[in-house]
């Protein structure tokens, strides 16, 4: 896309309670154990976040049929990228100082009754603070994505016949609502997730991911990264609202924030002047979201 994408905020104050309610549904309907975050005491006189999705953002029957036949859980969870390292982690910028920020969905399960709803569990990291969260991801729109030659190129790369990947490419736009577990300065996330994907009959869906091969592509909603998340976080203790934007390849979203962030996008070299904003940690390659194993006892 050639026009600048703006950061979005969403939902009214009543929506902040929804993640807890839907998590109960996830456990009962999908049979998946889900950690439930208890709401923290909200700050007083907090203004509601402006709405991101309107009542017109509804799914048509063909869209619902597509979601019914294609479980996108692994794509929302960021599995399947052609990238080395911690591919499941999405990284980007947070707040007015654009500090290094990361998120990961450790578990994504499609709702048993509504294929547009996904129940998510994960963690975020900001300034060494790691906070677990739960919530929902609800697909509100699915649109055709015109990207000629992608499936042919994918078939060539996989050394398959072109007709074996005779499918179509799409962009899904989903409403994200997350709630961190209760503690001081915990937060509520509300935003949108963009997913560029392809669907092939009788095969698992995959990313329309071209960043690693062609670099950033503004014609794609996710700028070639396959997945892009953006929105706002409200601190329930202070009421302070800060924006975030993240993707599997940070260079895909960096131009929104810093024009000189990447010195060499192909080699992934980050401008040293942003080290003070936490980007000196970018190459540490630690799985910060992994739970520490419990020590075994020898009795």
C-alpha positions in Angstrom: 0.0 0.0 0.0 1.3 3.4 -0.9 -0.7 5.4 1.5 0.4 5.7 5.1 -1.3 3.3 7.5 -2.4 4.9 10.7 -2.3 3.4 14.1 -5.7 2.5 15.3 -7.4 2.4 18.7 -10.6 0.8 19.4 -13.6 -0.2 21.5 -15.5 1.4 24.3 -14.8 0.8 28.0 -17.4 -2.0 28.2 -15.4 -4.1 25.7 -12.5 -4.3 28.2 -14.5 -7.0 30.0 -15.0 -9.2 27.0 -11.7 -11.2 27.0 -12.5 -12.7 30.4 -16.0 -13.8 29.4 -14.8 -15.3 26.1 -12.0 -17.3 27.8 -14.6 -19.1 29.8 -16.3 -20.0 26.5 -13.0 -21.2 25.1 -12.5 -23.7 27.9 -16.0 -25.0 27.7 -16.5 -25.0 24.0 -13.1 -25.9 22.6 -12.0 -28.0 25.5 -8.7 -26.2 25.7 -7.3 -25.1 29.1 -6.9 -21.3 29.1 -5.3 -19.1 31.7 -7.8 -16.5 32.9 -6.6 -13.0 33.7 -8.5 -11.2 36.5 -9.3 -7.6 35.8 -7.3 -5.0 37.7 -8.9 -2.1 39.3 -9.3 0.5 36.6 -8.1 4.1 36.8 -10.8 6.6 37.5 -12.2 9.0 34.9 -10.6 7.0 32.0 -11.8 8.0 28.6 -12.9 5.2 26.3 -10.6 4.4 23.4 -11.9 5.5 20.1 -13.6 2.7 18.1 -11.6 0.9 15.4 -14.2 -1.4 14.0 -17.7 -0.3 13.0 -21.0 -2.2 12.9 -20.5 -2.4 9.1 -17.4 -4.6 9.6 -19.3 -7.9 9.1 -18.5 -11.1 7.5 -20.5 -12.3 4.4 -21.5 -15.9 4.0 -18.6 -16.6 1.5 -16.2 -15.2 4.0 -17.5 -17.4 6.8 -17.3 -20.4 4.5 -13.7 -19.6 3.8 -13.0 -19.3 7.6 -14.9 -22.6 8.2 -12.7 -24.5 5.8 -9.4 -22.9 6.7 -8.3 -22.9 10.3 -5.9 -19.9 10.6 -4.7 -20.6 14.1 -1.1 -21.5 13.1 -0.9 -18.2 11.1 -2.2 -16.0 13.8 0.4 -17.7 16.0 3.1 -16.8 13.4 4.1 -20.4 12.6 5.3 -21.2 9.1 7.5 -18.2 8.2 10.6 -18.9 6.1 12.8 -17.3 8.7 15.5 -18.5 11.0 15.4 -17.8 14.7 12.4 -17.0 16.8 9.9 -16.8 14.0 6.9 -17.0 16.3 7.8 -13.7 18.1 6.6 -10.4 16.6 8.5 -7.2 17.3 8.2 -3.5 16.8 7.6 -0.3 18.6 5.7 0.9 21.7 4.8 4.3 23.0 5.8 7.8 22.1 9.5 7.0 22.4 9.1 3.9 20.1 10.9 1.6 22.5 11.5 -2.0 21.5 8.4 -4.1 22.1 7.6 -7.8 21.5 4.6 -10.0 21.6 4.0 -13.7 21.2 0.9 -15.9 21.0 1.9 -19.1 22.8 -1.5 -20.7 22.1 -4.2 -19.9 19.6 -7.4 -22.0 19.3 -10.3 -21.5 17.0 -13.7 -21.3 18.7 -15.7 -24.5 18.4 -18.9 -22.7 17.4 -17.7 -19.6 15.6 -14.9 -20.0 13.0 -14.3 -16.2 13.0 -13.3 -16.2 16.7 -9.9 -17.3 18.0 -8.9 -17.6 21.7 -5.4 -16.5 22.4 -2.9 -16.9 25.2 0.5 -15.2 25.1 3.0 -12.8 26.6 4.4 -9.3 25.9 7.8 -7.9 26.8 8.6 -4.2 27.3 11.7 -2.9 29.2 12.4 -6.4 30.7 8.8 -6.7 31.9 7.2 -9.9 30.7 3.4 -9.9 31.2 1.1 -12.9 30.4 -2.2 -12.1 28.7 -5.3 -13.8 27.4 -8.0 -12.6 25.0 -9.7 -13.0 21.7 -9.0 -12.4 18.0 -12.1 -11.9 15.9 -12.0 -11.8 12.1 -14.2 -9.0 10.9 -13.3 -8.8 7.2 -11.8 -11.0 4.5 -10.9 -9.5 1.2 -9.3 -10.9 -2.0 -5.6 -10.0 -2.3 -4.3 -9.4 -5.8 -0.7 -10.5 -5.9 -0.1 -12.1 -9.3 2.5 -14.8 -9.5 2.8 -15.5 -5.8 1.4 -19.0 -5.9 3.3 -19.8 -9.1 6.6 -18.6 -7.4 5.7 -20.6 -4.3 5.1 -23.7 -6.4 8.5 -23.2 -8.1 10.3 -22.8 -4.8 8.7 -26.0 -3.4 9.4 -27.8 -6.7 5.7 -28.6 -7.1 3.5 -28.4 -10.2 1.7 -25.1 -10.4 -1.7 -26.7 -10.4 -1.0 -28.3 -7.0 -1.2 -24.8 -5.5 -4.2 -23.7 -7.5 -5.7 -21.5 -4.8 -6.4 -17.8 -4.0 -4.8 -15.1 -1.9 -6.6 -13.1 0.8 -6.2 -10.5 3.5 -8.0 -11.1 6.8 -8.6 -8.2 9.2 -9.2 -9.1 12.8 -10.1 -7.3 16.0 -7.7 -8.0 18.8 -8.7 -7.7 22.5 -6.2 -8.8 25.1 -6.1 -8.5 28.9 -2.9 -8.9 31.0 -3.1 -10.8 34.2 -3.9 -8.7 37.2 -1.0 -6.7 38.8 0.0 -3.1 39.2 0.2 -1.3 35.8 -1.3 -4.3 33.9 -3.0 -3.3 30.7 -5.7 -3.9 28.1 -4.7 -4.2 24.4 -7.1 -3.3 21.7 -6.1 -3.2 18.0 -6.2 -5.0 14.7 -4.3 -7.8 13.1 -3.7 -8.0 9.4 -3.0 -11.4 7.8 -2.0 -11.9 4.1 -2.6 -15.6 3.4 -3.3 -18.1 0.6 -5.8 -20.9 0.7 -5.5 -24.0 -1.4 -8.2 -26.7 -1.4 -7.3 -29.7 0.8 -4.0 -28.1 2.0 -3.0 -26.1 5.0 -3.2 -22.3 4.4 0.0 -20.3 4.5 1.4 -16.8 4.6 1.7 -14.5 1.6 5.2 -13.7 2.8 7.6 -12.0 0.5 9.8 -9.9 2.8 12.6 -12.4 3.0 12.9 -12.6 -0.8 11.8 -9.2 -2.1 12.0 -7.0 0.9 9.2 -4.6 2.0 6.3 -4.4 -0.4 3.9 -1.5 0.2 1.3 -3.1 -2.1 0.6 -5.7 0.5 -1.4 -4.8 3.7 1.2 -6.4 5.8 4.0 -4.8 3.8 5.3 -8.2 2.8 5.7 -9.6 6.4 2.5 -11.8 6.2 1.3 -10.6 9.6 1.0 -7.1 11.2 -0.4 -6.1 14.5 -1.1 -2.5 15.7 -3.3 -0.7 18.2 -3.2 0.6 21.7 -2.5 -0.5 25.3 -4.3 1.2 28.2 -2.6 1.0 31.6 -5.5 0.1 34.0 -3.7 1.6 36.9 -3.0 5.0 35.4 -5.3 5.2 32.4 -2.3 6.0 30.2 -2.7 4.9 26.6 0.3 4.0 24.4 0.3 2.8 20.8 2.1 -0.3 19.4 3.0 -1.8 16.0 4.7 -5.1 15.5 5.4 -7.7 12.8 7.5 -10.8 12.2 10.0 -8.7 10.4 10.5 -5.4 12.2 12.0 -3.8 9.1 8.5 -4.0 7.5 7.0 -1.7 10.1 10.1 0.5 10.9 9.4 3.0 8.1 6.2 4.0 9.9 8.3 5.1 12.9 12.0 5.8 11.9 13.1 6.4 8.3 16.7 5.6 9.2 16.0 2.6 11.5 17.6 0.0 9.2 21.0 0.8 7.9 20.9 -2.3 5.6 17.5 -4.0 5.3 18.8 -7.0 3.5 21.4 -7.7 6.2 19.1 -6.6 9.0 21.5 -4.0 10.5 19.9 -1.7 13.0 21.0 1.9 13.4 23.2 2.0 16.6 21.6 5.2 17.7 18.5 3.3 18.6 20.3 0.9 20.9 19.2 3.1 23.9 15.6 2.2 23.0 16.2 -1.4 23.6 17.2 -2.5 20.1 20.6 -3.7 21.4 18.6 -6.7 22.6 17.3 -7.6 19.1 20.0 -10.2 18.4 20.0 -11.9 21.8 17.8 -14.7 20.4 16.5 -15.7 23.8 13.1 -17.4 24.1 11.9 -14.9 26.7 8.3 -16.2 26.5 9.2 -19.8 27.5 8.1 -20.9 30.9 11.0 -21.8 33.2 10.9 -25.6 33.7 10.1 -26.8 37.2 13.1 -28.4 38.9 12.9 -32.2 39.3 13.2 -33.6 42.8 15.4 -36.6 43.5 14.0 -38.2 46.6 
